[in-house]
């Protein structure tokens, strides 16, 4: 599954990383999304600078748009997706949003590693990949101030069995649910 951009796109370089925002929600300020992207990348740059260096090498861009989960990585496009409403939700700290960036960035790192060394993709090992990415989140949560919620979520995920840590998602149903929420949103 790849990204399907709908609506106008605003593109900016944020701390050396291309960030594209596809804002289909009139109740969300695109500039607020870009400020959050700057804060999140800046936080990672401060507490785990090597991760930002990896992001700059491993990703073509960060895409912010509506989606059915907090984040995703699209290997064919080398794109890290961060969900639009998640990015502006004040209930989530910068550390929590950054944890999603770290997680998806680790997927990109694994993908680039496999590509570089000729290791074939291993979709049958999705749970293994997911646990590697959750461990990156855990390391992030332990490194950053205000990382308790990140640590808790990572530890809970790492305790899940393979089918739960890397579930198969019905993306059509997820998209229908997102569309329903957007229809009911103000504005």
Secondary structure as GFF3:
##gff-version 3
##sequence-region A 1 187
A	DSSP	beta_strand	9	14	.	.	.	ID=ss1
A	DSSP	beta_strand	17	22	.	.	.	ID=ss2
A	DSSP	alpha_helix	30	47	.	.	.	ID=ss3
A	DSSP	alpha_helix	49	58	.	.	.	ID=ss4
A	DSSP	beta_strand	61	65	.	.	.	ID=ss5
A	DSSP	beta_strand	71	74	.	.	.	ID=ss6
A	DSSP	beta_strand	79	83	.	.	.	ID=ss7
A	DSSP	alpha_helix	84	88	.	.	.	ID=ss8
A	DSSP	alpha_helix	94	116	.	.	.	ID=ss9
A	DSSP	three_ten_helix	123	125	.	.	.	ID=ss10
A	DSSP	alpha_helix	126	143	.	.	.	ID=ss11
A	DSSP	alpha_helix	148	158	.	.	.	ID=ss12
A	DSSP	alpha_helix	162	165	.	.	.	ID=ss13
A	DSSP	alpha_helix	171	184	.	.	.	ID=ss14
###
